[in-house]
């Protein structure tokens, strides 16, 4: 399986890592690693995430740092549509995917 990130998902992840790196580089590395591992696990079981209320969008949660990863599966490609902290305004993020 191939993993592709939307521009939004990639930018959020980069911005989050950069922000955390400016405060605590070790925490930044831990967060990035946990999110990366959650995404990589999808290669083995792409349908492990629950179906969201948006058609064809599934979601998993990286539970240690409370990040939600929204994605879709199309053939041999897992498309990461969005990554956000669950403390953010989820309604706005979901609306951007409809």
N, C-alpha and C positions, 0 to 999 in steps of 0.2 A: 504494500500500500504506500502511496505517496501522500505526503502532507503538504498542503498549501495554505498560506495565511492570507487573509484579506489585508489590504493596506491598513484599515482601521485596527485590526487585531495586532498586526506587527508594530504599528506606531504606539499603541497603548502599552504593549509589553516593553518596548524600548524606552518609552518615557517613564514607566514605572521603575524599571531597573536603574535608569539614570538618576531618578529622584532618590531612590533608596541608597544608591551608591554614594550620593553626596552627603547622606546622613550616616549611613552604616554600610560600608562595602561588604561586610560578611553577610548581613541580612539580605542585601541585594542578590548576592550569589545564591543564598538558600532559596529565596523566592523564585528566582529564575530556574533553578534546578527542579524545584517541585512542579512548577508549571510545565516545564519541558518534559519531565517524566510522565505527567498526566497525559500530555498530548501524545507522546511516544507509545504509551500503552494502548492507545486507540488503534494502532497498527495491527495489534493482535486480536482486538475485539472491537471493531468499529461501531457496533450497535449496542455497546455497553451503556451508553448514556441514555437517559430517559428522553422520550419524545417531548418536545416543548409544545406550547400551544400554537407555534408557528409551523406551518406545513413544511416538512422536510428538514426541520432544524432539531437537532438533538442537543442535550446539555449534560455536562459533567461538572462536578465541583471538586476543586482542589481544596480539601477540607482544612488543612493546617493553617493556611493563610486566607481562606475564604474567597477564592477566585472562581468565577463561573466561566466555563469555556463553552461557547455555542458553536456548533459545527454541523456540517451536512456530509453525507456520503454519496458519492456519485461514481459508480463503478469501482475503480481501483484508486480513487482519490478521496481523501478526507480534507475538506475545506474548512479551515478554522475561520468562522465568520466574525466572532467577537470574543474578547476576553475582558472581564471586568471584575472588580471587587464587589462582593455582594452587598457592601454598604453603600454602593453608588446607586444612582437613580436607574433602576433596571427597566422601568417602563419606557424611558426615553431610548434606551439601547434596543429593546425589543422592537419598538416602533420603527427604528432605523432599518431593521431587517425585513419588515413586511413588504 
